[in-house]
Amino acid sequence: MPKTILIISHGHPSFSKGGGELAAYNFYKRYEKEGYNSYFMATHHKSNITHDGTPFSMFNEKEILFHNHMDNYFFNTISNREIVLSKFNELLNYIKPDVIHFHHYLHVGLELIRTAKNYFSDNGLKSKVFLTLHEYIAICPNNGQMVKTKTNKLCYKATPIECAQCFPERDANEFKLRELSIKSYLKEVDYFISPSHFLKRRYVEWGVDEGDISVIDNGQEKASKLAKREITKSEKRSAFAFFGQINPYKGVDILLQALEYIPKKLLQHVEIQVHGSGLDIQDKKFQKKIKILYKNYNKNVKFFGAYEPNELEGLMQNIDWVVMPSIWWENSPLVIQEALKYGRPLMVSNIGGMAEKVQHLKNGVHFKYGNPRDLARYMISSMEQKFYDDLYDNIEEPVLIEDVASKHLKLYEV
């Protein structure tokens, strides 16, 4: 029988389109293609435990939906703990995985990591529990963003005292307890994977052993580099696009504000496409800010809403640049890998995983995070054909998922 690999994610791409969910699902499908007995388990927290008390249902023969939710997002712990852990153990004994690879514990619950560890020891097997770290939730209770709650300024190191300043309703002792609790669960992980060196450094500084983390990017399916967008002699390389969730951390407001610093004679050439959703669930102040910016520049800005992964190639054909103006550190954004795959230069904030994944003035540019004037400066330069051509020609194919999967398999030793 082929070796069995169980991939666990915090969401299923059929219901949640985040980069972490897509990465986890792509690995599951890749292992299946390589001939392994591969299973995928993902939370579907919009529904509750089924009527018979079972928290799992079969989405198809090899894909399992986990119907539960977390009752404590501060400690990342689940509701219905007793029945969930019992049923999860039954599921593991049915699947009999040789490897259990978590791609998140948000919505999943940290307790499942310990149950996975116990499954191996209870069956006299060598433990092979892996965890890919996609962001900083273990370190930062502010949705893992590592930005200050009141100012949205970057946070450089999480400590109980610093965290208590962001959340004055809790004292420093609670944050220390949170840290100790999460670390006790993460000690059950045999090996960690970080898609960026930046994220690895953060976790090592926080206390994870450096030798227990390998830096391996998520990987992309192979695709052909797109030709440059066709333009007339009078047009400029000024079709910019934002892809992703619209929230205060992703910086779409920074992109729209940059239009204020572009001279009118050039502004008439600029088009900004916003592909994504989520504005309607943000706070009213942020919604108002975006609506005012849109009203001021509605001739330049177009909102297209959410998109499906299979639509991305077509969307990329109609743009020149992908802009990622996030004001938080990011890790290894899927959008960056997708832009490189299809041959589109990037403009990214000069921090975290964004600065790591994009080479300044080689396949894109770095601008000062949170600074629309600096972004505008590069948007103006980018309209020149030679500037664009040099960056376009330097774009290389991102790491392929088959190569990444091969690295994972070597770590698994299956």
ZIWO-V444142 format. One record per residue. D_FIRST is the distance of its C-alpha to the first C-alpha in whole Angstrom. Layout:
D_FIRST
D_FIRST
This chain:
0
4
6
9
12
15
18
22
25
28
29
27
28
29
32
32
33
33
32
29
28
27
26
23
22
22
20
18
18
18
14
13
15
14
10
9
8
12
15
18
21
25
28
30
33
36
34
35
32
32
34
32
32
28
28
25
25
22
23
21
17
16
19
21
25
26
30
32
34
36
39
40
39
41
39
36
35
34
36
35
33
32
31
29
27
27
25
23
22
21
19
17
16
15
13
12
12
12
14
17
20
23
25
28
29
32
32
29
31
30
30
26
26
27
25
21
23
23
20
19
22
22
18
19
17
18
19
18
21
22
25
27
30
32
35
38
37
37
40
42
43
44
41
40
43
45
48
51
51
55
55
52
53
50
49
48
47
46
48
49
52
52
49
52
54
52
52
55
54
52
53
51
50
48
46
46
44
42
41
40
38
36
36
35
32
31
31
28
26
24
25
27
27
30
31
34
36
39
37
35
39
40
37
38
42
41
39
35
35
35
32
30
30
29
31
28
29
28
28
29
27
29
33
36
39
41
45
48
49
52
55
59
62
63
60
58
54
55
52
50
47
46
42
41
42
46
47
49
46
45
49
50
53
53
53
55
58
58
59
63
63
63
66
67
67
64
62
63
60
58
55
52
49
48
44
43
44
45
48
49
47
49
52
56
57
54
54
58
58
55
57
61
59
58
61
63
61
59
60
58
55
53
50
47
45
41
39
36
33
34
37
38
38
41
43
42
44
47
48
49
48
45
47
45
48
46
48
45
43
40
37
35
36
34
37
38
35
35
39
38
36
38
41
43
45
45
48
46
48
48
46
43
40
42
44
41
39
42
45
48
50
47
45
47
49
49
52
53
51
53
56
57
60
57
55
58
59
56
56
59
58
55
57
58
56
56
55
52
51
51
48
47
47
45
42
39
35
33
30
27
24
22
24
24
20
20
22
20
17
19
20
17
16
12
